[in-house]
C-alpha cells in the first residue's frame, strides 16, 4: 500500500513539531499516513523575525534534520503545481482571501498530488474548499493520530497546554476540542 502523504502548513508544523518529535517521516496507521512540511517552510521561517524569535527551537539540528526530506516529484508534476498555483493565487486575490505565496503553493501541491493539507488558517480553509482540496485542522490531525494509536490523550492534553502557554490556540479551539475528544479542553481555555 502506498504512503498516505499529509502536508503541514507552517503554523501547524510549529504547533506540533516540538511536542511530537520526530513529527515528519514517521508512518502511522494501516493507511501509512506520513507527514511532510510544506515546500517553502524554511524560506517563510527565515523571513519572519517574529517566528525566528518565538520558535528558536526550529533551528536546532534535530528539527532541521527532521525537515530535511520532502515529497519526491517529477519535473512534470512541479510544472503542473506551478500552473495550479498561479490559478489558485489569482482566485484567492480576486475573492479577497489573504493567503501567502507559500500557502498558495501548499494548496496547489495538495490539489495536484491529491493529498491532505493541514492548516488552521480560515482563508486557507476556504480556498481549499473551493478547489475540493482535502484539508484538516491541526486538532483533526491529532484526532486521526489518536485513532491510529500514534498519540494518546495525555499527549493531546500536553499539546493543548503548550498552545495555551504559547498563547497560540487554533481558531475555534474549545468547540473543536470538545467535539473531537468528547471532553472539555485543559483548564484556562
ZIZIUR-V185083 format. One record per backbone hydrogen bond with DSSP energy under -1.0 kcal/mol. CO is the residue of the C=O (numbers start at 1). NH is the residue of the N-H. E is the energy in kcal/mol with one decimal. If there is no record, write none. Layout:
CO/NH/E ; CO/NH/E
//
This chain:
4/34/-2.1 ; 5/116/-1.1 ; 6/36/-2.6 ; 7/118/-3.0 ; 8/38/-1.9 ; 9/13/-2.4 ; 10/14/-2.6 ; 11/15/-1.9 ; 12/16/-1.2 ; 13/17/-3.1 ; 16/20/-2.5 ; 28/33/-2.2 ; 29/32/-1.7 ; 32/4/-1.7 ; 33/28/-1.6 ; 34/6/-2.4 ; 35/25/-1.9 ; 36/8/-3.2 ; 38/41/-1.7 ; 40/44/-2.7 ; 41/45/-2.9 ; 42/46/-3.0 ; 43/47/-1.7 ; 48/52/-2.4 ; 49/53/-2.3 ; 50/54/-2.5 ; 51/55/-2.8 ; 55/58/-1.7 ; 56/59/-1.5 ; 57/60/-1.9 ; 60/64/-2.2 ; 61/65/-2.9 ; 62/66/-1.4 ; 63/67/-1.3 ; 65/68/-1.4 ; 74/78/-2.2 ; 75/79/-2.3 ; 76/80/-2.1 ; 77/81/-2.6 ; 78/82/-2.3 ; 79/83/-2.1 ; 80/84/-2.5 ; 81/85/-3.0 ; 82/86/-2.1 ; 83/87/-1.8 ; 84/88/-3.0 ; 85/89/-3.0 ; 86/90/-2.1 ; 87/91/-2.5 ; 88/92/-2.7 ; 89/93/-2.6 ; 90/94/-2.7 ; 91/95/-2.0 ; 92/97/-2.8 ; 93/96/-1.1 ; 97/99/-1.5 ; 100/104/-2.5 ; 101/105/-1.9 ; 102/106/-2.0 ; 103/107/-2.4 ; 104/108/-2.4 ; 105/109/-2.5 ; 106/110/-2.6 ; 107/111/-2.6 ; 108/112/-2.7 ; 109/113/-2.7 ; 110/115/-1.7 ; 116/7/-3.1 ; 117/136/-2.4 ; 118/9/-2.2 ; 121/125/-2.7 ; 122/126/-2.2 ; 123/127/-2.4 ; 124/128/-2.4 ; 125/129/-2.0 ; 126/130/-1.9 ; 127/131/-1.5 ; 128/133/-2.8 ; 129/132/-1.1 ; 134/117/-2.4 ; 136/119/-2.2 ; 137/141/-1.9 ; 138/142/-2.2 ; 139/143/-2.1 ; 140/144/-2.3 ; 141/145/-2.7 ; 142/146/-2.4 ; 143/147/-2.6 ; 144/148/-1.3 ; 145/150/-3.2 ; 146/149/-1.9 ; 152/156/-2.1 ; 153/157/-2.7 ; 154/158/-2.1 ; 155/159/-2.5 ; 156/160/-2.4 ; 157/161/-2.4 ; 158/162/-2.0 ; 159/163/-2.5 ; 160/164/-2.1 ; 161/165/-2.5 ; 162/166/-2.7 ; 163/168/-2.9 ; 170/173/-1.3 ; 172/176/-2.6 ; 173/177/-3.1 ; 174/178/-2.4 ; 175/179/-2.3 ; 176/180/-2.6 ; 177/181/-2.8 ; 178/182/-1.4
//
